[in-house]
Amino acid sequence: MKEITTNKLPENKLSEHELSDLCLKTAYLLVNGGAETYRVEDTVERIGASLGSDVKCYVTVTAIFIEINHKSYKFIKARLGGTNLQMIDEINTMSRQLAVKTMTADGFKRHIDHLYKYKRTSDFPFTIKAIGAGFVSMAPMLLFEMPLYYFIYCFFVGIIGYTISYTLSKLSMLPYADLFIAGFIIALLGILLKRVGLITQYHTIIIGAIMPLVPGVAITNAIRELVMRHALSSMVKFLDSLLVASSIGFGIASALIIF
């Protein structure tokens, strides 16, 4: 009889200590990537099942708890870390590969260790992200049916605002200060464009330019958390999103009041 071959890799076994560390690191990366609480718990428990162990995971906004086979318990501190959809997608893809045995446990562990060490996935160059922010800023001009030159001005103001926020977030340890200053500069540029006679409505420029800074994904995730009855995580993410939006709004209002 002809032997049938598959593309499944040989199964590797991890010790309970290695598995608990792997699950904690995976959950930590997902939480810091902005994943919903129920997604983190489900992904970690599926990883445990794929490796032949009964894993229970409980996630809060500030801590992650892991139970292995009803006898080994560990926890790790966590914190909100913004949004990294690429991180979430990469871990989700690897967990599926692990479930169908197209990735070994050792390979999965090495990849998670690498992500945990550097706390980020492969990133796009800043130039590409800034240009992307400029295009995002242009989108509201379609709704307002503005002339072509409004698109051009909004493109550059959006890039400037995103660049300021990105740079200050790397330099300053003060939370939300980068968003306040970015909102202030965006409003100031809109006012200057009107005063020199290049535009007639500066508020459309402001609305468009702040779009790359608005926490849309975080608000959506908070709503999904609430629907899945994770009220505590939902409220904390709502509050964080509110502080982000308020920082941008206060920056814009300060510029409008001063100038």
C-alpha distance (Angstrom), angle and dihedral (degrees) to the residues before:
residue distance angle dihedral
M1 . . .
K2 3.80 . .
E3 3.77 113.4 .
I4 3.80 114.7 -120.9
T5 3.81 116.0 -138.4
T6 3.80 127.4 -160.0
N7 3.77 134.3 -167.4
K8 3.80 92.7 -117.4
L9 3.77 116.0 124.1
P10 3.79 123.7 -133.3
E11 3.81 113.5 -86.5
N12 3.80 118.5 -109.8
K13 3.77 123.9 -157.2
L14 3.80 124.0 -138.8
S15 3.77 125.8 -157.4
E16 3.79 118.4 -114.8
H17 3.81 90.1 -106.3
E18 3.82 92.2 52.0
L19 3.81 92.0 44.3
S20 3.80 93.4 50.4
D21 3.81 91.3 49.7
L22 3.80 90.4 47.2
C23 3.81 92.5 50.6
L24 3.81 93.0 46.7
K25 3.80 92.7 50.3
T26 3.80 92.0 46.7
A27 3.81 92.3 50.0
Y28 3.81 91.3 45.9
L29 3.82 91.8 53.2
L30 3.79 92.2 47.9
V31 3.80 92.9 49.1
N32 3.80 91.8 48.4
G33 3.79 89.1 47.7
G34 3.79 90.2 59.0
A35 3.82 98.3 -106.5
E36 3.78 119.3 161.2
T37 3.81 117.1 -99.7
Y38 3.79 94.5 -116.8
R39 3.81 91.1 49.9
V40 3.81 91.4 52.8
E41 3.81 93.2 49.2
D42 3.81 93.7 45.5
T43 3.81 94.4 46.8
V44 3.81 94.1 49.4
E45 3.80 92.9 47.1
R46 3.81 90.9 49.6
I47 3.80 90.3 50.6
G48 3.81 89.1 53.7
A49 3.81 91.2 49.1
S50 3.81 90.4 49.6
L51 3.81 89.1 55.1
G52 3.81 93.5 48.0
S53 3.80 99.5 -103.9
D54 3.79 135.6 112.9
V55 3.80 104.3 -119.0
K56 3.79 124.8 -178.7
C57 3.79 119.2 -167.3
Y58 3.79 129.1 -168.4
V59 3.79 119.4 -175.8
T60 3.79 130.3 -168.0
V61 3.78 128.9 171.9
T62 3.81 92.1 -95.5
A63 3.81 105.5 27.5
I64 3.81 143.8 33.4
F65 3.82 121.6 -150.1
I66 3.81 124.5 -162.8
E67 3.81 129.3 -169.6
I68 3.81 120.0 -169.2
N69 3.82 119.3 -160.4
H70 3.84 92.0 -25.9
K71 3.80 93.1 -71.6
S72 3.81 111.7 65.4
Y73 3.79 118.8 67.6
K74 3.81 130.4 -176.2
F75 3.78 137.8 160.6
I76 3.79 138.0 -170.1
K77 3.79 132.8 -164.6
A78 3.79 116.4 -108.5
R79 3.78 136.9 -173.8
L80 3.76 139.8 -172.5
G81 3.79 108.4 -84.0
G82 3.78 106.0 179.3
T83 3.79 121.8 -108.0
N84 3.80 127.4 -45.4
L85 3.80 108.8 165.9
Q86 3.80 90.9 172.8
M87 3.81 90.0 60.4
I88 3.81 91.8 49.6
D89 3.80 92.8 47.4
E90 3.80 93.2 47.7
I91 3.81 94.0 51.1
N92 3.80 91.7 43.9
T93 3.81 90.8 51.8
M94 3.81 92.3 48.7
S95 3.80 92.1 48.5
R96 3.81 89.8 54.2
Q97 3.80 90.6 48.9
L98 3.80 89.0 50.5
A99 3.82 90.6 50.8
V100 3.82 93.4 54.2
K101 3.84 91.9 41.7
T102 3.81 95.9 -116.1
M103 3.82 88.0 121.5
T104 3.79 125.0 47.1
A105 3.77 124.1 -130.2
D106 3.80 90.3 -115.6
G107 3.81 91.4 51.3
F108 3.80 91.2 49.2
K109 3.81 90.9 47.9
R110 3.81 93.1 50.1
H111 3.79 91.7 50.6
I112 3.81 93.5 48.0
D113 3.82 90.9 47.6
H114 3.80 89.2 52.7
L115 3.82 92.8 49.6
Y116 3.81 91.2 45.4
K117 3.80 92.1 50.6
Y118 3.80 95.6 52.5
K119 3.85 96.7 27.9
R120 3.80 91.5 -141.5
T121 3.78 144.1 70.9
S122 3.78 126.2 -126.3
D123 3.79 104.5 -57.6
F124 3.78 134.6 -148.5
P125 3.81 118.6 -114.0
F126 3.78 113.7 -92.1
T127 3.82 91.0 -117.4
I128 3.79 91.9 61.2
K129 3.81 92.3 46.6
A130 3.81 91.4 49.4
I131 3.81 92.2 49.9
G132 3.80 89.0 47.9
A133 3.80 89.3 52.8
G134 3.79 88.5 52.6
F135 3.80 92.2 54.0
V136 3.81 91.1 47.0
S137 3.81 88.6 53.0
M138 3.80 90.5 55.6
A139 3.82 94.7 57.3
P140 3.85 97.9 82.3
M141 3.81 89.4 55.7
L142 3.81 86.9 70.7
L143 3.80 90.3 58.6
F144 3.80 92.2 48.2
E145 3.85 91.2 44.9
M146 3.79 91.0 -133.3
P147 3.82 125.3 174.6
L148 3.80 120.4 -91.7
Y149 3.81 95.3 -100.1
Y150 3.81 89.7 61.0
F151 3.82 88.2 60.5
I152 3.80 90.4 53.0
Y153 3.81 95.0 48.3
C154 3.81 92.1 44.9
F155 3.81 90.2 49.9
F156 3.80 92.7 57.8
V157 3.81 96.3 39.0
G158 3.82 89.0 51.1
I159 3.81 91.0 51.8
I160 3.81 91.4 49.4
G161 3.81 92.8 48.6
Y162 3.80 92.9 47.9
T163 3.82 91.9 46.4
I164 3.82 91.7 52.3
S165 3.80 92.6 48.2
Y166 3.82 92.8 45.7
T167 3.80 94.1 47.8
L168 3.80 96.3 45.1
S169 3.81 92.3 46.9
K170 3.80 87.6 60.0
L171 3.80 94.8 46.1
S172 3.81 104.2 37.5
M173 3.81 127.5 63.5
L174 3.82 91.2 -163.9
P175 3.81 107.7 105.2
Y176 3.81 119.5 -125.8
A177 3.82 92.7 4.1
D178 3.81 91.3 108.8
L179 3.82 90.5 55.2
F180 3.80 92.5 48.3
I181 3.80 92.0 52.0
A182 3.82 92.9 43.3
G183 3.81 90.7 51.9
F184 3.82 90.0 47.9
I185 3.83 92.8 51.3
I186 3.81 93.0 45.6
A187 3.81 91.6 52.8
L188 3.80 90.9 44.7
L189 3.82 91.9 52.6
G190 3.80 90.8 48.6
I191 3.81 91.1 51.8
L192 3.82 91.7 47.6
L193 3.80 91.8 50.7
K194 3.79 89.5 54.9
R195 3.79 95.3 45.2
V196 3.80 93.1 52.9
G197 3.81 88.7 50.4
L198 3.81 99.4 -113.1
I199 3.82 93.9 120.4
T200 3.79 136.9 17.1
Q201 3.84 100.1 -151.4
Y202 3.78 116.7 46.5
H203 3.82 95.2 175.3
T204 3.83 91.4 71.6
I205 3.80 90.0 54.9
I206 3.81 90.6 49.9
I207 3.80 93.4 48.5
G208 3.79 92.2 50.2
A209 3.81 97.1 43.4
I210 3.82 95.0 53.1
M211 3.82 93.3 54.5
P212 3.86 94.3 93.0
L213 3.82 88.7 54.1
V214 3.82 98.7 47.9
P215 3.87 112.1 106.1
G216 3.80 95.8 -129.2
V217 3.81 96.5 147.8
A218 3.81 92.3 47.6
I219 3.82 91.8 52.0
T220 3.80 91.2 48.2
N221 3.80 91.4 50.3
A222 3.81 90.7 48.7
I223 3.80 90.0 54.7
R224 3.81 91.0 48.5
E225 3.80 89.8 50.0
L226 3.80 89.7 53.2
V227 3.81 92.2 49.1
M228 3.83 89.4 51.7
R229 3.85 88.8 52.0
H230 3.81 96.3 -111.4
A231 3.80 91.3 135.1
L232 3.82 98.4 166.2
S233 3.81 95.8 52.1
S234 3.78 90.2 42.0
M235 3.81 93.8 54.2
V236 3.81 93.4 47.0
K237 3.81 91.9 50.4
F238 3.80 90.6 46.1
L239 3.81 89.3 52.2
D240 3.81 92.4 48.3
S241 3.82 90.6 49.3
L242 3.80 89.9 48.0
L243 3.80 91.2 52.6
V244 3.81 90.6 49.7
A245 3.80 92.5 49.9
S246 3.81 91.3 43.8
S247 3.81 91.9 51.8
I248 3.79 90.8 53.6
G249 3.79 91.3 44.7
F250 3.82 94.4 49.0
G251 3.80 89.7 49.6
I252 3.81 91.4 52.9
A253 3.81 92.8 44.0
S254 3.81 91.4 50.4
A255 3.79 91.5 54.4
L256 3.81 92.1 47.3
I257 3.81 92.0 49.8
I258 3.81 95.1 46.3
F259 3.79 97.9 42.4
